[in-house]
Structures are given as C-alpha cells and as structure tokens.
Amino acid sequence: MTENKIYIKKILNNTMNETEKEKFHSEKLFSKVLEKQWDDAQDAVAKDKTDVNRIWAKIQRELWESKPVKTYEYYKIYSIAASILLLIGIGCFAWILSRNQSSNTMFVATSGIQNMQSILLPDGSQVQLGPGSKLVYPSEFDGKTREVQLEGQAFFDVAKDKSKPFVVKTKDMDVTALGTAFEVFSYEMENDIETVLLNGKVKVNLLHGNHKRQVILYPNDKLTLSRSDARISIDKVNATKYSDWRNLGILSFENEKLSMIIPRLEKWYGQKIFCQKDLANTYRFTFKVRNESLDRILYMLNNSSPIKYRKVGDNYELYLIN
C-alpha cells in the first residue's frame, strides 16, 4: 500500500511503466487508495492554485487508456457523483422555477354582455371593466412598473406611487400614469381605440405600425387612434359624463358621433351593427342606455334622425334612404 502513494505523482508526470500500471489496475482497492491520496492533496493543490479539474481529468485519461476493461469501479464513483450533481441541479432549477411562478402569478378578469366587473388591484388601484372586456394583471407588482394588459374597455382609478408608474398595455398603445383616473377603449376588432382622461396626467405611447408617437393628455382630453390610417385626434370632452357607465351601470352618450356610439352598443348587446363610415362620422346623438333592447335603441335613433335600420340575420344595419 505504501508503494501506491506515489501513483498520483507518476500519473501526473507520465512516468508510470507498464508493470506499475498492471499492478495498479490489479489492486482491488486501487480506487479507494486513489481517492484518499486525492483528498489528502487538496490543500497543496489549492495553495499552488492548480486547475483541479484538469488534474483529475488527466488521472482519468491515464487509467481509461491503460485498462478500459477494469475501470468499472472508477466509472461507478463518477456516475454516483454525476447523479448527485444532477439531482442537485434539478432541485435548484425546480426551486428557482417555483419561485418565479409564485412571484409571477397572473390573474385574468373578464366581463360578459351587458355586464361590468369591478377589480381591486394589488397596489390598491381600482378598475371597472366594461362589457365584453378582459384584464390581465399580476398577483403583485414587483418590478419597476405596475403593468396590466387590457382587451376591451376599462376605467382605471390609479393608486399614487411616483416610484412605480402604472402602465396599461394594449395592442396599439401603452398608457402610463402615476396617480390619475382615465378610461381606455381598445377592442381587438374595432378600428378606433381611445383614451379619455378624467384627472391627473397620462403619457400615451402609440405603437401602431410605423407611426410611433408619444402624446401627453390633460383632464377632459380624449385621444382617438384610427387603426386603418393611423390618424390621431385629440378632442375636449366631459370626461365625467363620458364614463358614466362605470358609476351608473349604464351607457351614456352626449353629442357623440355614431362612430363612437356603435362599437359600445355592439359590446353592450353582443351584436354587430353595420354602418357606412361617412354616415357614422356625420350624425351625433345624446341618449342613455339602461335596460332597453337594441331594437328599442335603434328605433329611437330612427325616429330622431334620417337614419333607418334593418335586421340582417342576427345583426343590424344602419342606412339612409336615398
């Protein structure tokens, strides 16, 4: 056994002769001797700042190249070590993954036809979802911003936190606020998307196509973006009346174009209303929708203007008689 103490040195210096290699491999306890010598040499190796992995690899290479048939125990030692490292790695990955999943739990809130949904966000901000809408938000706002994703219509009353801007992300625009109240109207199938500011100040990043712009809105500003031609307009409105739906559970329109009214009626009733663009942009109406049927609303429009309507399958069409 004493003679074996010089084996590591000979392996590293490549001075082991064939007789010594044969004797070394025939020794039943050679792996234990080798492990003991390796363990005893760790301090010296550390002091010399030697590449431990390189040395160990050289020892393996010497043994494998000499007697591949008799390296079973050598492989066994390393297969055990590799298995342990693999289990540790899987455990660490699972732990990290579970932490990420728990810290990034996402909630999805939806509302149906003629239905509104109230949501209290983790930071204390309040959201009122309009009909046929969806809001995605995290269990906690743990980043540098408070981000939510909206498809549809929602009114946001944002809790103040100057260190963490509140961002409503839609397909074509991001609306950023610190502490304010505003409405976003952005349905996937509608041409126009809107933001109406009740109080405070918001920054709107328009992301539609190549027409990227940034706009600042002030109280009672209504921004409209047309998806078809990327046209942007900012109008002054009565933001309080504009968003009556959030408090009264009704739709309220005051001197609004049909182009603005029709999409909201469609979402409220869950039915499609066809209308030519020039007609929709010409006529304005003031009325409220409580529990009336869509037929009743269109009948009222018909009797207060030249606009006529007819049923087309399950949908409706507005038109003018020539």
Order of alpha helices (4+ residues) and beta strands (2+ residues): alpha-alpha-alpha-alpha-alpha-alpha-beta-beta-beta-beta-beta-beta-beta-beta-beta-beta-beta-beta-beta-alpha-alpha-beta-alpha-beta-alpha-beta-alpha-beta-beta
